Amino acid sequence: MPELTRITRDSAVMGGKPCIRGMRVTVGTLVGLVAAGRTRDEILREYPYLEAEDIAEALSYAAWRAEEVEVQLRCAGSSQLARAGRLFRSSRITRSLVPRCFGPVSRR
């Protein structure tokens, strides 16, 4: 991936979505505007605090993300699942942290 200096992620800004220079303008917003047929000049008129480089970098970031590949992980075998179930039951880990392939954890 090329070095992208204008794309930021901060959990306190727009829920951690990729934004432009820490502002409340997401990469998705800019990509959506371009996809809707807006020109660079139209976008810059609507968002006067943005620069042409912001749009170019947002598109570069989106193109890079589109090329990422998710790899499906294999679930553990039954003995590993049983062990993991015991660990999760004996700890204070919430159900939301239990990996999906473990299935529901019974609380006895």
N, C-alpha and C positions, 0 to 999 in steps of 0.2 A: 504494500500500500504506500502511495506517496505520502510525504509528511503533510499533514493537514493542520495548519496552525489556527484556523478560524473556527473549527468545529470543537465545541466544548460539551462536556457532560457533567452535570452537577445535580445531585439528588434534590437540592433545594430549588432548582429552576426547572419548571415544566416536567416535574416528576422524573428527572434524570434522562429525559429524551435528548438526543443530540441536537444542540442549538448552535446558533451563530454567535460567536464571540461573547458567550455568556448572557446574551439577550433572550427575551422570551419569544424568539422566532425560531421555530424548529426546522430542521432539515426537511422533514416531511411536508411542512407548509410550503417551502420553496419548491420542492419537487412537485407537489400537487399543483402549484400555480403554473409551472412550466408545462406539466402534463395537460393542463386545461387550456393551453394555447397562449398564455400570457407571454409577452416578450420581455426581455431583460429590462428594457427602458420602462415598460409599464410597471413591472415589479419595483423598480427603483423609485418611481414616482409614488407608488402606494406606500412604500417603506423607505422614506428619505434617509433614514439612519443606516441603511445597508449600502454596501459597495458592490460593484460588479464582481469583484473577486469572491465575495461571500456566496453569490449564486453559483459561480463556477466551482467553488470548493464543495458546496452542498451537493451538486450533481456528481462530482468525483467521489464523494463519500458514499452516496447512494449507489453508484455503479459498483464500488468496491464491495459494499454490503450485499448487493444482489449476487455477487459471485461466490459468497461464502457458502459452504456446504455443511449441513448439519449431519453429524454421524450418529446413527442410532446405536446406543449402547446395549449390549447383551445383559439381560438380567442374571442375577446370581442363581446358582443351583439351590436345591431345596435345603441342603444342610447349611449353606450360607444364609439363606432366608430365615431359617429357624434361629440361628445365632443372632442375626440382625434384629429379629423380633424380640428376643430376650434383652438385647442391649437397649432397644428403644423403650421397652416396657419399664426397664429399671432406671432409665434416665429421665430428665425433665425436658427432653426434646419434644416439641409440639408436633402434632400430626402433619402440619404443613411442611415440615422439614423432611419427612420420610419420603425417600425416593418412590416414584410411582410404581416401579417394578416390584417393590416390596408388598404392595397391596395394603389394605387396611390393617392397622395394628390394633389388636384387641387390648383393652385395658382391664386387667384382672385385679 
